[in-house]
Amino acid sequence: MKVLKFGGTSVGTAERIKKVASLIMGRGCNLVVLSAMSGTTNTLVSVSGCLYGNDSRSANDIIDGLRRKYAAIIDELYATDESKHKAVGAIEDCFATITAHFNTPLDERGEKRILAQGELMSTALMYYYLRESGCNVAMIPALEYMRVDANEEPDTLYIKSNLTRLIDENKGADLYLTQGYICLNARGEVDNLRRGGSDYTASLAGCAINAEEVEIWTDIDGMHNNDPRFVPNTRPVNELHFDEAAELAYFGAKILHPTCILPARENNLPVRLLNTMQPEAKGTLIYNTPKTHTIKAVAAKDNITAIKIKSGRMLLAHGFMRKVFEIFDNYRTSVDMVATSEVGVSVTVDNHRYLENIVDDLSKLGDVTVDRDMVIICVVGDLEWQNCGFESRALDALRDVPVRMISYGGSNFNISFLVKKEDKVRALNQLSRHLFG
């Protein structure tokens, strides 16, 4: 059995729902994970924002628009009145759950119940379409097996036992259908796996049922060797090591969420990235035994701030580095890149929520310089230090681009450069020409 996950754009219209159905029927008995239809989760976030502001009238206007959108999709999707009636009933149940929060103050629990309705609606539409098409599909509700513990980490034993039970209870089905993103928390409340959580659902479910492979279907034919929005003639990377894929996902390759990688890597579960719009394309296979001695891809991460702390009075002083990083820890702010010297340290962050507080605290340790609107350019591949010349090829490509920081040696799979926002596109294109021809 495989796990097939389809993102929001893949099920964003009635036509695309039909296309996905044609892809998953006749391929054997697999577990299919769906995201919410594209735009739905963002719309529900807007509804929640209105309710937090006690603006139920605006929330109601937004819901009316969303209701009309789903009504039009239902009308186009189904051939029979019976299927339309069942789909309308399921969708209206979801809207009733949302509007139940309109007359009471919204809290975080209520917001998460609202956000969960997107996946419940998309799977309902797919379920009744598959049924109408003659497929014996079984619905496997995510809220009956997907759970996180008190630390918001997946409760793997609970997931495995309950997902296995639900599949066994529906033996004989042609397909199993479930929701991505949504889950229960340790208190039994509706929760979610955060943004990109449908990839995470697919990976966790695949590990739980010992799947042959996880397929992540999106609107691009695999992970490309550079960003096709800024660089012409990019091409999919055929194979990636899990660590290479994790680096690319973290540093800007949006096709795959970084959290998806860990459970798959730990369980040696291959992940294949495929294109719903071009299903014949080979895509990208991510697993533990890639080809070596090659540079695979380049990615970019925007909205980076560089912070430099220089302290002459603490030259070689014991405890200086500890004090610096304790400040970031106190504000729960992760650091991406680090560069050090005898008199100072430079770091980068992408979370600016507590930036002013962090800078104020760091100023007590020395002189602080802040550079905003920076970009991390990450070159990924087999960058073991014994592979002579790989780092020099990347450096040579950027010989006329001002580089604020370089990170090399912390990972065997990447070398990272910090450049100004306005130099991003030039850097990406020069790297492509030098590294990939």
C-alpha positions in Angstrom: 0.0 0.0 0.0 1.1 3.5 -0.8 0.1 6.9 0.7 -0.9 9.4 -1.9 -1.2 13.1 -0.7 -2.8 15.8 -2.9 -2.3 19.4 -2.1 -4.9 22.2 -2.2 -4.2 23.3 -5.8 -4.6 19.6 -6.9 -8.2 19.6 -5.7 -8.9 23.3 -6.2 -11.7 23.0 -8.8 -14.3 20.5 -9.8 -12.2 19.6 -12.9 -9.1 19.0 -10.7 -11.1 16.8 -8.3 -12.1 14.7 -11.2 -8.5 14.5 -12.5 -7.3 13.4 -9.1 -10.0 10.8 -8.9 -8.9 9.4 -12.3 -5.3 9.2 -11.0 -6.2 7.3 -7.8 -8.8 4.9 -9.1 -7.4 1.7 -10.6 -3.9 2.0 -8.9 -4.6 -0.5 -6.2 -5.7 -0.1 -2.6 -3.9 3.0 -1.3 -4.5 5.6 1.4 -5.3 9.0 -0.1 -4.6 12.2 2.0 -6.3 15.5 0.9 -5.6 19.1 1.8 -8.3 21.7 1.9 -9.2 23.1 -1.5 -6.8 26.0 -2.4 -7.9 29.2 -0.8 -10.2 27.7 1.8 -7.9 27.6 4.8 -6.8 31.3 4.1 -10.5 32.2 3.9 -11.2 30.4 7.2 -8.3 32.3 8.8 -9.9 35.5 7.7 -13.2 34.4 9.2 -11.4 33.7 12.5 -9.8 37.1 12.4 -13.2 38.8 12.0 -14.6 36.8 14.9 -11.6 37.7 17.1 -12.5 41.4 16.3 -16.2 40.8 17.1 -17.1 41.5 13.5 -19.6 38.7 12.9 -21.1 40.6 10.0 -17.9 40.5 7.9 -17.3 36.9 8.9 -20.8 36.1 7.7 -20.2 37.9 4.4 -17.0 35.8 3.9 -18.8 32.6 4.7 -21.6 33.4 2.2 -19.0 33.8 -0.5 -17.3 30.5 0.4 -20.7 28.8 0.5 -21.5 30.0 -3.1 -18.1 28.8 -4.2 -18.8 25.3 -2.9 -22.3 25.2 -4.3 -21.0 26.0 -7.8 -18.3 23.2 -7.4 -21.0 20.7 -6.3 -23.2 21.6 -9.2 -20.4 21.0 -11.7 -18.8 18.0 -10.0 -21.7 15.5 -9.7 -23.9 13.9 -12.4 -26.8 12.7 -10.1 -29.1 14.6 -7.8 -28.5 12.0 -5.1 -24.8 12.7 -5.0 -25.4 16.4 -5.0 -27.8 16.1 -2.1 -25.3 14.1 -0.1 -22.5 16.5 -0.8 -24.6 19.5 0.0 -25.5 18.0 3.4 -21.9 17.3 4.3 -20.7 20.8 3.3 -23.6 22.4 5.2 -22.6 20.5 8.3 -19.2 22.0 8.1 -20.6 25.5 7.6 -22.9 24.9 10.6 -19.8 24.1 12.7 -18.2 27.4 11.6 -21.3 29.6 12.1 -21.9 28.1 15.5 -19.0 30.3 16.7 -20.5 33.6 15.4 -22.4 34.5 18.5 -19.9 33.7 21.2 -16.3 35.0 21.8 -13.8 33.0 19.7 -10.9 31.3 21.5 -8.0 29.3 20.1 -10.0 26.0 20.4 -12.8 27.5 18.4 -10.5 28.8 15.8 -8.9 25.3 15.3 -12.4 23.8 14.9 -13.1 26.4 12.2 -9.8 25.7 10.4 -10.4 22.0 10.4 -13.5 22.3 8.2 -11.4 22.9 5.0 -10.1 19.3 5.0 -13.4 17.9 6.0 -15.1 19.6 3.1 -12.5 18.6 0.4 -12.6 14.9 1.5 -16.4 14.9 1.5 -16.5 16.2 -2.0 -14.0 13.6 -3.2 -15.7 10.8 -1.2 -19.1 11.3 -2.9 -17.5 11.8 -6.3 -15.6 8.5 -6.0 -18.8 6.8 -4.8 -20.7 8.1 -7.8 -17.9 6.9 -10.1 -18.3 3.3 -8.8 -15.3 3.3 -6.4 -15.8 1.5 -3.1 -14.0 4.1 -1.1 -13.8 4.1 2.7 -13.5 7.3 4.7 -10.9 7.1 7.4 -11.5 10.2 9.6 -8.2 11.8 10.7 -9.7 12.8 14.0 -10.0 9.2 14.9 -6.4 8.3 14.5 -4.1 11.4 14.2 -3.1 12.8 17.6 -0.3 14.9 19.1 0.9 14.6 22.7 1.3 17.3 25.4 4.5 18.4 23.7 2.7 18.8 20.4 4.7 15.9 19.0 3.0 13.0 17.1 1.7 10.2 19.3 3.1 7.5 17.1 1.8 4.5 19.0 -1.7 6.0 19.1 -1.6 6.8 15.4 -0.3 3.4 14.4 -2.8 1.4 16.5 -5.8 3.4 15.5 -5.0 3.8 11.8 -4.4 0.1 11.5 -7.6 -0.6 13.3 -9.7 1.7 11.0 -8.2 0.2 7.9 -8.8 -3.4 9.2 -12.4 -2.4 9.9 -12.8 -1.4 6.3 -11.2 -4.3 4.5 -12.3 -4.9 1.0 -12.4 -1.2 0.1 -10.9 -0.1 -3.2 -9.4 3.1 -1.6 -9.0 4.7 1.8 -9.6 8.5 2.0 -8.5 10.7 4.9 -7.8 14.3 5.8 -4.4 16.0 6.1 -3.4 18.7 8.5 -6.1 18.1 11.2 -5.6 16.1 14.4 -6.6 15.8 18.0 -4.4 17.2 20.8 -3.5 15.5 24.1 -6.8 16.9 25.6 -8.9 15.4 22.9 -9.6 18.7 21.3 -9.6 19.4 17.5 -6.1 20.7 16.6 -3.8 20.8 13.6 -0.3 20.0 12.4 0.4 23.6 11.4 1.0 24.8 7.9 2.2 22.1 5.5 0.6 19.6 7.9 -0.9 17.5 5.1 2.6 16.4 4.1 3.3 15.6 7.7 0.0 13.6 7.9 1.1 11.6 4.8 4.5 10.8 6.2 3.2 9.8 9.7 0.4 7.7 8.1 2.9 6.0 5.8 5.2 5.1 8.7 2.2 3.8 10.7 1.0 1.4 8.1 4.5 0.5 6.8 3.7 1.9 3.4 5.8 1.1 0.3 6.1 4.8 -0.5 4.6 8.2 0.1 3.7 10.2 -3.0 3.3 14.0 -2.6 1.3 15.3 -5.6 1.4 19.1 -6.2 1.4 21.4 -9.2 5.1 21.1 -10.1 7.0 18.0 -11.4 9.3 17.4 -8.5 11.9 19.5 -6.6 13.8 21.6 -9.1 17.4 22.4 -9.1 16.7 26.1 -8.7 13.6 28.4 -8.3 11.7 28.4 -11.6 10.1 31.7 -10.7 13.4 33.5 -11.0 15.7 31.2 -13.0 14.9 29.9 -16.6 15.3 26.3 -17.7 15.4 24.7 -14.3 14.8 21.0 -14.2 13.6 18.4 -11.6 16.2 16.7 -9.5 15.7 12.9 -10.1 17.0 11.8 -6.7 17.7 13.4 -3.3 19.0 12.1 0.0 16.5 12.9 2.9 19.0 15.3 4.4 19.4 17.1 1.0 15.6 17.4 0.7 15.3 18.7 4.3 17.9 21.4 3.6 16.1 22.5 0.4 12.7 22.4 2.1 13.9 24.5 5.1 15.7 27.0 2.9 12.9 27.8 0.5 11.8 24.9 -1.7 8.1 25.2 -1.0 7.0 22.0 -2.7 7.7 19.9 0.4 7.3 20.8 4.1 10.4 20.2 6.2 8.5 18.3 8.9 7.6 15.6 6.4 11.2 14.5 6.1 12.0 13.3 9.7 9.5 10.4 10.1 10.1 9.2 6.6 13.9 9.3 7.0 13.7 7.5 10.4 11.6 4.8 9.0 13.4 4.6 5.6 10.2 5.4 3.8 10.8 6.7 0.3 9.0 9.9 -0.6 8.2 10.7 -4.3 7.2 14.2 -5.5 4.9 14.2 -8.4 2.9 16.6 -10.6 -0.9 16.3 -10.7 -1.0 18.4 -14.0 1.7 16.2 -15.5 1.3 12.8 -14.0 3.6 11.1 -16.5 6.6 13.1 -15.3 9.2 11.1 -13.3 9.3 13.6 -10.4 11.8 13.5 -7.5 12.5 10.4 -5.4 13.7 11.1 -1.9 15.4 8.3 0.0 18.5 7.3 2.0 20.9 6.1 -0.7 21.4 8.8 -3.4 24.1 9.3 -6.0 27.1 11.0 -4.5 29.7 13.5 -5.6 27.2 15.9 -7.1 25.7 19.3 -6.4 21.9 18.8 -6.6 20.1 22.1 -6.2 19.9 25.7 -5.0 17.2 27.3 -2.9 16.6 30.7 -1.3 15.1 31.8 1.9 13.7 35.4 2.1 13.1 37.9 4.9 16.3 37.2 6.8 17.8 39.6 9.3 21.6 39.4 10.1 22.7 40.4 13.6 26.4 41.0 14.4 27.6 41.3 18.0 31.1 42.7 18.4 32.7 42.8 21.9 36.3 43.9 22.4 36.0 43.8 26.2 35.0 40.1 26.1 37.8 39.1 23.7 38.2 35.4 24.2 36.1 35.7 27.4 34.6 32.5 28.7 30.8 32.4 28.5 30.4 35.0 25.8 28.8 32.6 23.2 26.6 31.1 25.9 25.2 34.5 26.8 24.6 35.4 23.2 22.6 32.2 22.4 20.8 32.3 25.7 19.2 35.6 24.6 17.8 34.0 21.5 16.6 31.0 23.5 14.8 33.3 26.0 12.8 34.8 23.1 12.2 31.4 21.5 13.9 32.6 18.3 15.7 30.1 16.1 19.0 31.0 14.4 19.7 29.9 10.8 23.3 30.8 10.1 26.3 31.4 12.5 29.7 32.9 11.8 32.2 33.6 14.6 35.6 35.3 15.1 37.7 36.1 18.2 35.9 39.4 18.8 32.3 38.7 17.7 29.6 36.6 16.2 27.1 37.0 13.4 23.8 35.2 13.2 20.7 35.2 11.0 17.0 34.9 12.1 13.8 34.8 10.1 11.5 35.4 13.1 11.3 39.1 13.8 8.7 39.1 16.5 11.1 39.8 19.3 13.9 41.4 17.3 13.9 44.7 19.2 14.0 42.9 22.5 16.8 40.7 21.3 18.9 43.6 20.0 18.4 45.5 23.3 19.6 42.5 25.3 22.6 41.8 23.0 23.6 45.5 23.2 24.6 44.8 26.8 27.3 42.4 25.5 28.8 44.6 22.9 28.2 46.7 19.7 25.2 45.3 17.7 24.7 45.8 13.9 21.5 44.8 12.2 21.1 44.1 8.4 17.6 43.6 7.2 16.1 42.4 4.0 18.7 39.7 3.4 18.4 36.4 1.7 20.0 33.0 2.4 21.1 31.2 -0.7 21.6 27.5 0.0 23.6 25.2 -2.3 22.7 21.6 -1.6 24.4 18.3 -2.6 27.2 16.0 -1.5 29.4 18.6 0.2 31.6 16.4 2.3 34.8 18.3 3.0 36.9 15.7 1.2 35.1 16.5 -2.1 37.7 19.0 -3.4 36.5 21.9 -5.4 32.7 21.9 -4.7 32.8 24.9 -2.4 35.1 26.8 -4.7 32.7 26.3 -7.6 29.9 27.9 -5.6 32.2 30.7 -4.4 33.4 31.4 -8.0 29.8 31.7 -9.2 29.3 34.6 -6.7 32.6 36.3 -7.2 30.9 39.6 -8.2 28.0 39.4 -5.7 28.5 41.0 -2.2 28.3 38.2 0.4 27.6 39.1 4.0 28.1 35.7 5.6 29.1 32.1 4.5 28.2 29.0 6.4 30.2 25.8 5.5 31.0 22.7 7.4 28.1 22.6 9.8 26.4 20.2 7.4 27.7 17.6 4.9 24.9 18.7 2.5 25.0 22.5 2.1 26.9 25.7 1.9 24.9 28.8 2.6 25.5 32.4 1.5 23.8 35.5 2.9 23.2 38.2 0.3 21.1 41.4 0.0 17.6 41.1 -1.3 18.3 43.0 -4.5 21.1 40.5 -5.3 19.0 37.4 -4.9 17.9 36.8 -8.5 21.4 37.5 -9.9 22.9 35.1 -7.4 20.5 32.3 -8.2 21.1 32.6 -11.9 24.8 32.8 -11.6 24.8 29.7 -9.5 22.7 27.8 -12.0 25.0 28.7 -14.9 28.2 27.7 -13.0 26.8 24.6 -11.2 24.4 23.1 -13.7 25.5 24.5 -17.1 
